[in-house]
Amino acid sequence: MNTLHQFVFGIYPYIALAIFLFGSLARFEREQYGWKSDSSQLLHRGNLRTANILFHVGVLGVFFGHLVGLLTPVAVWDALGVSHSFKQMLAMVAGGLFGGIGLIGLVMLIARRFGNARLAANSSWRDKLLLIWLLITLALGLSTILVSAHHTDGHQMIKLMTWAQHIVTLRGDAAGYIANAAPIFKAHIFMGMTFFLIFPFTRMVHVWSGFASVGYVGRTWQLVRARR
């Protein structure tokens, strides 16, 4: 394991997460006017609704799939009687399904954003970078399924899970667990970590508002009466 690998997969994750958290706080404190998703529906409706639904369903499915799949301890899966090979197959099928849905929606959004002159002129370089970054990250993630299909014993998956769990539990040996991982996995992990790094500087900060507004679902009804 060389120094670069140790830095990228043992130190860089903490840099990315620190910027993700503190950068989001700093932007909320200093740039609340820009804390929004910057809807472009008024500029060009097109296939925005379909693309948005596909993209959000796919990305949310991928995100929570990664969250549960990577951070649930192996002992829990073993206690439930879920074999490593079955879990890997489940991850491949679910990841392929939601990743494919998200990719279709994302391609539609990119075609809309870059294909319409009015939208392209009103899009910042950060908007365009975000879309391209997500496209590459999703494409790499889907490509890992092809590699995983040749190793269905779950051994590679266990290494990735151990790496992620050692990162979140602040253990310094995390990088060693994926030293021999396939390059496609390392590229996908790097792109995913860097997404969190650029997150506070893009329109993605509206995700925080989405989590904060969950309480609205259970709030009491508001009666609005017409003025007499």
C-alpha positions in Angstrom: 0.0 0.0 0.0 1.7 3.3 -1.1 1.4 6.7 0.3 -1.0 8.0 -2.3 -3.5 5.2 -1.6 -3.2 5.8 2.1 -4.0 9.5 1.6 -6.9 9.0 -0.9 -8.7 6.3 1.0 -7.5 6.9 4.6 -7.3 10.7 5.0 -9.1 12.2 2.1 -12.5 10.9 3.2 -12.3 13.0 6.4 -11.3 16.1 4.4 -14.3 15.6 2.2 -16.7 15.0 5.1 -15.4 18.0 7.0 -15.9 20.3 4.0 -19.3 18.7 3.4 -20.5 19.5 7.0 -18.7 22.8 7.8 -19.1 24.0 4.2 -22.8 23.5 4.4 -23.0 25.3 7.7 -20.9 28.2 6.4 -23.0 28.6 3.3 -26.3 28.5 5.3 -24.9 31.2 7.5 -23.4 33.5 4.8 -25.4 32.7 1.6 -29.0 31.9 2.5 -30.3 33.7 -0.6 -28.5 31.0 -2.7 -29.8 28.2 -0.5 -32.2 26.7 -3.1 -32.5 24.3 -5.9 -32.7 27.0 -8.6 -35.6 25.5 -10.5 -35.4 26.1 -14.2 -39.0 25.2 -15.0 -39.9 28.8 -15.9 -37.1 28.9 -18.5 -37.9 25.6 -20.2 -40.5 23.0 -19.1 -39.7 20.2 -21.5 -39.5 16.8 -19.9 -38.5 18.2 -16.5 -41.1 16.4 -14.4 -40.3 12.9 -15.8 -36.6 13.4 -15.6 -36.8 14.8 -12.1 -38.9 11.9 -10.8 -36.6 9.3 -12.4 -33.4 11.0 -11.2 -34.6 11.5 -7.6 -36.1 8.0 -7.2 -32.9 6.4 -8.6 -30.4 8.6 -6.6 -32.3 8.2 -3.3 -32.5 4.5 -3.8 -28.8 4.3 -4.5 -27.9 6.6 -1.6 -29.9 4.7 1.0 -28.8 1.4 -0.5 -25.2 2.3 0.0 -26.0 3.6 3.5 -27.6 0.4 4.7 -25.4 -2.0 2.7 -22.0 -0.5 3.6 -22.6 0.6 7.2 -24.6 -2.4 8.5 -22.1 -4.6 10.4 -21.3 -8.0 8.8 -22.3 -9.6 12.2 -25.8 -8.3 11.7 -26.2 -9.9 8.3 -24.7 -13.1 9.7 -27.1 -13.1 12.6 -30.0 -12.6 10.2 -28.8 -15.6 8.2 -28.0 -13.6 5.1 -25.1 -15.1 3.2 -22.4 -12.8 1.8 -23.0 -14.0 -1.7 -26.8 -13.4 -1.4 -26.1 -9.9 -0.1 -23.8 -9.1 -2.9 -26.4 -10.4 -5.4 -29.1 -8.2 -3.7 -26.7 -5.2 -3.9 -26.0 -5.8 -7.6 -29.7 -6.1 -8.5 -31.0 -3.2 -6.4 -28.0 -1.0 -7.3 -28.5 -1.8 -11.0 -32.2 -1.1 -10.9 -32.0 2.2 -9.0 -28.8 3.2 -10.6 -30.2 2.6 -14.0 -33.4 4.6 -13.2 -31.2 7.5 -11.9 -28.9 7.4 -14.9 -31.9 7.7 -17.3 -33.3 10.6 -15.5 -29.8 12.3 -15.2 -29.2 11.9 -18.9 -32.5 13.5 -19.6 -31.7 16.4 -17.3 -28.3 16.8 -19.0 -29.8 16.8 -22.5 -32.3 19.4 -21.3 -29.7 21.6 -19.6 -27.1 21.5 -22.4 -29.5 21.2 -25.3 -31.6 24.3 -24.7 -29.8 27.5 -25.4 -31.7 29.5 -22.9 -31.1 27.0 -20.1 -27.4 26.7 -21.0 -26.9 30.4 -20.9 -28.5 30.7 -17.5 -26.7 27.7 -16.0 -23.6 28.3 -13.8 -20.5 26.3 -14.3 -21.2 24.7 -10.9 -24.6 23.4 -12.2 -22.9 21.9 -15.3 -20.0 20.4 -13.2 -22.5 18.8 -10.8 -24.4 17.1 -13.6 -21.3 15.8 -15.3 -19.8 14.7 -11.9 -23.0 12.8 -11.0 -23.0 11.2 -14.5 -19.5 9.9 -14.2 -20.1 8.7 -10.6 -23.3 6.8 -11.5 -21.7 5.3 -14.6 -18.7 4.0 -12.6 -21.0 2.6 -10.0 -23.0 0.7 -12.6 -19.8 -0.5 -14.1 -18.7 -2.1 -10.8 -21.6 -4.5 -11.2 -19.9 -6.1 -14.2 -16.8 -6.6 -12.1 -18.8 -8.0 -9.2 -20.5 -10.5 -11.4 -17.2 -12.3 -11.8 -16.7 -12.5 -8.0 -20.0 -13.6 -6.4 -18.5 -15.0 -3.2 -19.0 -11.6 -1.5 -15.3 -11.3 -0.5 -14.8 -8.0 -2.3 -18.1 -6.6 -0.9 -16.9 -7.4 2.7 -13.7 -5.5 2.1 -15.7 -2.4 0.9 -18.0 -2.7 3.9 -15.1 -3.0 6.3 -13.4 0.1 4.7 -16.6 2.2 5.1 -17.2 1.1 8.6 -13.6 1.8 9.7 -13.9 5.2 8.1 -17.0 6.2 10.1 -15.6 4.8 13.3 -12.4 6.8 12.9 -10.0 3.9 12.6 -6.7 4.5 10.9 -6.4 1.2 9.1 -9.3 1.6 6.7 -7.3 2.2 3.5 -5.6 -1.2 3.9 -8.9 -3.1 3.3 -9.3 -1.9 -0.3 -5.6 -1.8 -1.2 -6.2 -4.7 -3.7 -9.7 -3.6 -4.8 -10.3 -3.3 -8.6 -9.5 0.1 -10.0 -13.1 0.7 -11.0 -14.2 0.4 -7.4 -11.5 2.9 -6.3 -12.5 5.4 -9.0 -16.2 5.1 -8.0 -15.3 5.6 -4.3 -13.1 8.7 -5.1 -15.8 10.3 -7.3 -18.4 9.6 -4.5 -16.2 11.1 -1.8 -15.4 14.2 -4.0 -19.2 14.6 -4.5 -19.5 15.3 -0.8 -16.6 17.8 -1.0 -18.2 19.9 -3.8 -21.7 19.4 -2.3 -21.8 22.7 -0.2 -20.8 24.8 -3.2 -23.7 23.6 -5.5 -27.5 23.6 -5.6 -27.4 20.2 -3.7 -27.6 22.1 -0.4 -31.4 22.0 -0.9 -31.2 18.4 0.2 -30.7 19.7 3.8 -33.9 21.6 3.5 -35.7 18.5 2.4 -34.6 16.6 5.5 -35.5 19.6 7.7 -39.1 19.8 6.2 -40.0 16.2 7.1 -41.9 17.5 10.1 -44.4 19.2 7.8 -45.9 15.8 7.1 -47.2 15.4 10.6 -48.2 19.0 11.3 -51.8 20.0 12.1 -54.1 21.2 9.4 -54.2 24.9 8.7 -57.7 26.4 8.0 -57.8 29.2 5.5 -61.1 31.0 5.4 -62.2 33.4 2.7 -62.4 37.1 3.8 -66.0 38.3 4.3 
